[in-house]
Amino acid sequence: MSFKILSLDGGGTWAALEVMALEAMHPGLRGREILAQFDMAVANSGGSIVLAGLILDLKPEEILGFFKEKRLREKIFFSRPWIWRQLSRLPIFPRYIAEKKREGLLSAFGDEGLTPLSRLPDQPTWPKGPGGQPVRILIISFDYERMRADYLRGYSIPSTGAEPEEIALVDAVHASTNAPVTFFDAPAIVGNKRYWDGAMGGYNNPLMAGVVDAVSLGVTAPIRALTIGTGTVRLVPRDLAREGTEEELIAPSAKPGIIGDAGKAAGCITDDPPDAATYTAHIVLGNPPDSMGGVVRLNPVVQPISEGHVWVRPRGLSKELFQQLAHLQMDAVKPEDVEKILKLGQAWIADSVPNQPIRMADDLSCCLGLETFSGAVEYWRKL
């Protein structure tokens, strides 16, 4: 028997991709039935919205509504007044009102969203994982005052003295989804504490947080982890671009400057290269550095494919859609932008868009991992 972890990346509206993956893997199952496939679920930011939907026992298609329904989406990403929206074209001005986000999340979750994390395991219908224990819930945030990551748990860890949080589910998600600088205008306030997005602590991909807690819990069984991402973009490095490579397939050379660099720095917190986090967990768990072990990565990559001496777009993306996705930001609140993300998810699940490796070479080739959605899912099922 192994100890299984589900890890869900942050990524705003792009977290719809995680829902699509879970639905493809577990057709017909409700949220808690999906959670019952794991011993622990850890999430950050957009992934915490998905996790909340699972906790509330919604079907994946209902969770997808959090991102597809314009009314709910705009309540979560509540825009600042007109003049601020114009200023937000510069990456140093935030676009959304943090205080309103909490109201939007509660509107989506309903009164069950007020359940404290500590009370979840006491519910009669709370699932038990493969190991026979109640599924453990971990949501990552960042303590604004202490300037460090904050683990919001629904369970205790006797070896460290950590106790379950009395924080409500909606407040844990509110704390975890508060990306600063470019996105939200203030820290999320929960009780007497203030929070930023867990990505600020380096946990946009929160897998290592789950691994650390599993080890701290004294788990002796082999740890297996399924880490699901929210899409990433990788373009051809300019020094590897062969003659005839279309310009939109080549990574642009950034021009240093105060405003541009501020935006780039803000973007780093939500990019947090998931391949690094996944590979770190792969090694820490004792898996071989050059072959698959107990960690599986699911994440679509918007990237060119090398065919012989030519770089081409993946067959699942048109030229127009490739360009649009390559420049689409994390929030993606417009209906047409959500539709682009859903098209990416469909192409990825159909193996027409690459799956992200656990370790990717500088030339975008797969050094370690599964290159297709179906291949990664099949491997996970064998585990």
C-alpha positions as CSV (number, residue, x, y, z in Angstrom):
1,M,0.0,0.0,0.0
2,S,1.3,3.5,-0.9
3,F,0.5,7.0,0.4
4,K,-1.0,9.0,-2.4
5,I,-0.8,12.8,-2.7
6,L,-2.9,15.0,-5.1
7,S,-1.2,18.3,-5.7
8,L,-3.0,21.2,-7.6
9,D,-1.0,24.2,-8.9
10,G,-2.1,27.8,-8.7
11,G,-2.9,29.6,-11.9
12,G,-6.1,31.7,-11.8
13,T,-8.7,30.8,-14.4
14,W,-6.2,28.4,-16.0
15,A,-7.1,26.1,-13.0
16,A,-10.0,25.0,-15.2
17,L,-7.4,22.7,-16.8
18,E,-7.1,20.8,-13.5
19,V,-10.8,20.2,-13.4
20,M,-10.8,18.9,-17.0
21,A,-8.0,16.5,-16.1
22,L,-9.7,15.2,-13.1
23,E,-13.0,14.7,-15.0
24,A,-11.1,12.8,-17.8
25,M,-9.5,10.6,-15.2
26,H,-12.5,10.0,-13.0
27,P,-15.6,10.2,-15.2
28,G,-18.9,10.3,-13.3
29,L,-17.4,10.7,-9.9
30,R,-18.3,13.4,-7.5
31,G,-15.7,15.5,-5.6
32,R,-15.4,13.4,-2.5
33,E,-15.2,10.2,-4.5
34,I,-12.3,11.7,-6.3
35,L,-10.6,12.7,-3.0
36,A,-11.1,9.1,-1.8
37,Q,-8.5,8.1,-4.4
38,F,-5.8,10.0,-2.4
39,D,-4.6,10.1,1.2
40,M,-3.7,13.9,1.0
41,A,-4.7,16.8,-1.2
42,V,-2.6,19.9,-1.3
43,A,-3.4,23.0,-3.3
44,N,-2.4,26.6,-3.9
45,S,-4.3,29.6,-5.3
46,G,-6.5,28.6,-8.3
47,G,-5.9,25.0,-7.4
48,S,-7.4,25.7,-4.0
49,I,-10.6,26.7,-5.7
50,V,-10.6,23.4,-7.5
51,L,-9.9,21.6,-4.2
52,A,-12.7,23.5,-2.5
53,G,-15.1,22.2,-5.2
54,L,-13.9,18.6,-4.5
55,I,-14.4,19.2,-0.7
56,L,-17.9,20.4,-1.4
57,D,-18.6,17.2,-3.3
58,L,-19.3,18.9,-6.6
59,K,-19.0,17.1,-9.9
60,P,-16.1,18.3,-12.0
61,E,-18.5,19.9,-14.5
62,E,-20.0,21.9,-11.6
63,I,-16.5,23.0,-10.4
64,L,-15.7,24.0,-14.0
65,G,-18.6,26.5,-13.6
66,F,-16.5,28.5,-11.1
67,F,-14.4,29.4,-14.1
68,K,-16.8,29.3,-17.0
69,E,-19.7,31.2,-15.5
70,K,-19.2,34.9,-16.1
71,R,-21.2,35.9,-13.0
72,L,-19.1,33.8,-10.6
73,R,-15.8,34.6,-12.4
74,E,-16.3,38.4,-12.2
75,K,-17.3,38.1,-8.5
76,I,-14.0,36.4,-7.7
77,F,-12.0,38.7,-10.0
78,F,-13.8,41.9,-9.0
79,S,-12.4,44.7,-11.1
80,R,-11.3,48.0,-9.6
81,P,-12.9,51.3,-10.9
82,W,-12.3,52.4,-14.5
83,I,-9.3,54.6,-14.0
84,W,-7.5,51.8,-12.2
85,R,-8.3,49.3,-14.9
86,Q,-6.6,51.7,-17.4
87,L,-3.5,52.0,-15.1
88,S,-3.4,48.2,-14.7
89,R,-2.1,48.0,-18.2
90,L,1.2,48.8,-16.5
91,P,2.3,45.7,-14.4
92,I,2.8,47.7,-11.2
93,F,-0.9,48.5,-10.8
94,P,-3.3,45.8,-9.5
95,R,-6.5,45.0,-11.3
96,Y,-8.8,43.5,-8.7
97,I,-10.3,44.2,-5.2
98,A,-9.1,41.6,-2.7
99,E,-12.0,42.3,-0.2
100,K,-14.6,41.6,-2.8
101,K,-12.9,38.3,-3.8
102,R,-13.9,36.7,-0.5
103,E,-17.6,37.6,-1.2
104,G,-17.3,36.1,-4.6
105,L,-15.8,32.8,-3.3
106,L,-18.6,32.5,-0.7
107,S,-21.2,33.1,-3.4
108,A,-19.6,30.2,-5.3
109,F,-19.2,27.8,-2.3
110,G,-22.4,28.6,-0.4
111,D,-22.8,28.2,3.3
112,E,-20.8,25.0,3.4
113,G,-17.8,27.1,2.6
114,L,-18.0,28.4,6.1
115,T,-17.0,25.0,7.5
116,P,-13.6,25.2,9.4
117,L,-10.8,23.0,8.0
118,S,-10.6,21.3,11.3
119,R,-14.2,20.1,11.1
120,L,-14.0,18.5,7.7
121,P,-12.9,15.1,8.9
122,D,-15.8,15.0,11.4
123,Q,-18.4,15.1,8.6
124,P,-20.3,11.8,8.2
125,T,-19.6,11.7,4.4
126,W,-15.9,12.8,4.7
127,P,-13.9,10.3,2.5
128,K,-11.2,8.0,3.7
129,G,-8.2,7.5,1.4
130,P,-6.6,4.3,0.2
131,G,-4.7,4.0,3.5
132,G,-8.0,3.9,5.5
133,Q,-7.5,7.3,7.2
134,P,-9.6,10.5,6.6
135,V,-8.2,12.4,3.6
136,R,-5.9,15.2,4.7
137,I,-6.4,18.7,3.3
138,L,-3.6,21.2,3.0
139,I,-4.0,24.7,1.5
140,I,-0.9,27.0,1.0
141,S,-0.8,30.7,1.6
142,F,1.8,33.3,2.6
143,D,1.8,35.2,5.9
144,Y,2.1,38.9,5.0
145,E,3.5,39.9,8.4
146,R,5.9,37.1,9.0
147,M,7.0,36.9,5.3
148,R,6.9,33.2,5.0
149,A,4.7,30.4,3.7
150,D,1.7,29.4,5.8
151,Y,0.4,25.8,5.7
152,L,-3.4,25.8,6.4
153,R,-4.2,22.3,7.5
154,G,-7.2,20.2,8.3
155,Y,-5.2,17.7,10.3
156,S,-2.6,17.6,13.1
157,I,1.1,16.6,12.9
158,P,2.0,15.3,16.4
159,S,5.8,15.3,15.7
160,T,5.8,19.1,15.1
161,G,2.9,20.2,17.3
162,A,0.9,21.5,14.3
163,E,-2.8,21.6,14.9
164,P,-5.8,21.7,12.5
165,E,-6.8,25.2,11.5
166,E,-10.1,26.7,12.7
167,I,-10.1,28.9,9.6
168,A,-13.2,28.5,7.3
169,L,-12.7,26.8,4.0
170,V,-13.7,30.0,2.1
171,D,-11.1,32.0,4.1
172,A,-8.4,29.5,3.5
173,V,-9.0,29.7,-0.3
174,H,-9.3,33.5,0.0
175,A,-5.9,33.6,1.7
176,S,-4.3,31.3,-0.9
177,T,-5.7,33.1,-4.0
178,N,-4.4,36.6,-3.3
179,A,-1.6,37.2,-5.9
180,P,-0.2,40.7,-5.2
181,V,1.2,43.5,-7.3
182,T,-0.3,42.8,-10.7
183,F,-3.5,41.2,-9.5
184,F,-5.0,42.1,-6.1
185,D,-4.8,45.5,-4.4
186,A,-4.3,44.4,-0.8
187,P,-3.5,41.3,1.3
188,A,-6.4,39.0,2.1
189,I,-7.6,39.7,5.7
190,V,-8.7,36.6,7.7
191,G,-9.3,37.3,11.4
192,N,-6.3,39.3,12.6
193,K,-4.0,37.9,10.0
194,R,-3.2,39.1,6.4
195,Y,-2.2,36.8,3.6
196,W,-0.7,36.8,0.1
197,D,-0.9,34.0,-2.5
198,G,1.1,30.9,-1.5
199,A,3.2,31.4,-4.7
200,M,5.0,34.2,-2.8
201,G,6.6,31.4,-0.6
202,G,7.6,29.4,-3.7
203,Y,4.6,27.1,-3.7
204,N,2.7,27.9,-6.9
205,N,3.3,24.2,-7.4
206,P,2.6,23.0,-3.8
207,L,3.8,19.4,-4.2
208,M,6.8,19.7,-1.9
209,A,4.6,21.1,0.9
210,G,2.6,17.9,0.7
211,V,5.7,15.7,0.6
212,V,7.2,17.5,3.7
213,D,4.0,17.0,5.6
214,A,3.7,13.4,4.6
215,V,7.2,12.8,5.9
216,S,6.5,14.7,9.1
217,L,3.4,12.6,9.7
218,G,5.8,9.6,9.8
219,V,4.5,7.9,6.6
220,T,6.5,4.8,6.0
221,A,4.7,3.5,2.9
222,P,6.0,4.6,-0.5
223,I,4.8,8.1,-1.3
224,R,3.1,8.5,-4.8
225,A,2.2,11.9,-6.1
226,L,0.0,13.2,-8.9
227,T,0.8,16.8,-9.6
228,I,-1.6,18.7,-11.9
229,G,-0.7,22.1,-13.4
230,T,-2.5,25.0,-15.0
231,G,-0.6,25.2,-18.2
232,T,2.8,26.7,-19.0
233,V,4.3,28.4,-22.1
234,R,7.8,27.5,-23.3
235,L,9.1,29.0,-26.6
236,V,12.2,28.2,-28.5
237,P,15.3,29.9,-27.0
238,R,16.6,32.3,-29.6
239,D,20.0,30.6,-29.8
240,L,18.3,27.4,-30.8
241,A,16.0,28.9,-33.4
242,R,16.8,27.4,-36.7
243,E,16.7,29.3,-40.0
244,G,13.0,29.6,-41.0
245,T,11.6,29.4,-37.5
246,E,8.5,31.6,-37.3
247,E,9.1,34.6,-35.0
248,E,6.1,33.9,-32.7
249,L,7.7,30.5,-31.8
250,I,10.8,32.1,-30.5
251,A,11.2,33.4,-26.9
252,P,11.4,37.2,-27.0
253,S,14.4,39.0,-25.5
254,A,13.2,41.0,-22.6
255,K,14.3,44.6,-22.4
256,P,15.5,45.6,-18.9
257,G,13.6,48.6,-17.4
258,I,11.9,49.6,-14.1
259,I,8.3,48.9,-15.2
260,G,9.1,45.9,-17.3
261,D,11.3,44.3,-14.7
262,A,8.6,45.0,-12.0
263,G,6.1,43.1,-14.1
264,K,8.6,40.3,-14.7
265,A,9.4,40.0,-11.0
266,A,5.6,39.8,-10.2
267,G,5.2,37.1,-12.9
268,C,8.0,35.0,-11.4
269,I,5.9,34.3,-8.3
270,T,3.1,32.7,-10.3
271,D,5.4,31.0,-12.8
272,D,7.5,29.2,-10.1
273,P,8.8,26.7,-12.6
274,P,6.7,23.6,-11.9
275,D,9.3,21.3,-13.5
276,A,11.7,22.3,-10.7
277,A,9.2,21.6,-7.9
278,T,8.2,18.3,-9.4
279,Y,11.7,17.1,-10.1
280,T,12.8,18.1,-6.5
281,A,10.0,16.0,-5.1
282,H,10.9,13.2,-7.5
283,I,14.5,13.1,-6.1
284,V,13.6,13.7,-2.4
285,L,11.2,10.7,-2.5
286,G,14.1,8.5,-3.6
287,N,13.2,8.1,-7.2
288,P,16.0,7.6,-9.8
289,P,17.2,10.8,-11.5
290,D,17.0,9.3,-15.0
291,S,13.8,7.3,-15.0
292,M,10.2,7.4,-13.8
293,G,9.4,6.6,-10.2
294,G,6.4,7.5,-8.0
295,V,5.8,11.1,-9.2
296,V,3.5,11.9,-12.2
297,R,3.2,15.3,-13.7
298,L,0.1,16.4,-15.7
299,N,0.2,19.8,-17.3
300,P,-0.3,21.1,-20.8
301,V,2.6,23.0,-22.4
302,V,2.1,25.6,-25.1
303,Q,5.4,25.0,-26.9
304,P,6.8,24.4,-30.4
305,I,7.7,20.8,-31.4
306,S,11.0,19.9,-33.1
307,E,10.4,17.9,-36.3
308,G,13.7,17.1,-37.9
309,H,15.3,20.5,-38.6
310,V,12.1,22.5,-38.2
311,W,10.2,23.9,-35.2
312,V,6.4,23.6,-35.7
313,R,3.3,24.3,-33.6
314,P,1.7,21.2,-31.9
315,R,-1.1,19.9,-34.1
316,G,-3.8,20.7,-31.6
317,L,-3.2,24.4,-31.7
318,S,-3.8,26.7,-34.7
319,K,-1.4,29.6,-35.4
320,E,-3.9,32.1,-34.0
321,L,-4.7,30.1,-30.8
322,F,-1.0,29.3,-30.1
323,Q,-0.2,33.1,-30.3
324,Q,-3.1,34.0,-28.1
325,L,-2.3,31.4,-25.4
326,A,1.3,32.3,-25.4
327,H,0.4,35.8,-24.3
328,L,-2.7,35.1,-22.2
329,Q,-2.3,36.1,-18.5
330,M,-3.3,34.2,-15.4
331,D,-6.6,35.9,-14.7
332,A,-8.1,35.5,-18.2
333,V,-11.6,36.8,-17.2
334,K,-13.0,37.5,-20.6
335,P,-15.4,34.7,-21.9
336,E,-13.3,34.4,-25.1
337,D,-10.2,33.9,-23.1
338,V,-11.7,31.2,-21.0
339,E,-12.8,29.5,-24.2
340,K,-9.1,29.5,-25.4
341,I,-8.1,27.7,-22.1
342,L,-10.8,25.1,-22.6
343,K,-9.6,24.5,-26.1
344,L,-6.1,24.0,-24.8
345,G,-7.4,21.5,-22.3
346,Q,-9.3,19.5,-24.9
347,A,-6.3,19.3,-27.2
348,W,-4.0,18.3,-24.3
349,I,-6.4,15.5,-23.2
350,A,-6.6,14.3,-26.8
351,D,-2.7,14.1,-26.9
352,S,-2.5,16.9,-29.5
353,V,-0.6,19.2,-27.1
354,P,2.5,18.1,-25.2
355,N,2.4,17.1,-21.5
356,Q,5.0,18.8,-19.3
357,P,8.0,16.6,-18.4
358,I,9.2,16.3,-14.9
359,R,12.5,17.6,-16.2
360,M,12.8,19.5,-19.4
361,A,16.0,20.2,-21.3
362,D,16.9,23.7,-22.5
363,D,16.0,22.6,-26.1
364,L,12.4,21.8,-24.8
365,S,12.9,18.1,-25.1
366,C,11.7,15.7,-22.4
367,C,14.5,14.4,-20.1
368,L,12.2,12.7,-17.6
369,G,8.5,12.3,-17.6
370,L,5.6,11.4,-19.8
371,E,5.1,13.4,-23.0
372,T,1.3,12.8,-23.4
373,F,-1.7,13.1,-21.2
374,S,-2.8,9.6,-21.9
375,G,0.7,8.2,-21.2
376,A,0.9,10.0,-17.9
377,V,-2.6,8.9,-16.8
378,E,-1.9,5.3,-17.8
379,Y,1.4,5.3,-15.7
380,W,-0.5,6.8,-12.7
381,R,-3.1,4.1,-12.8
382,K,-0.4,1.4,-12.8
383,L,1.1,3.0,-9.7
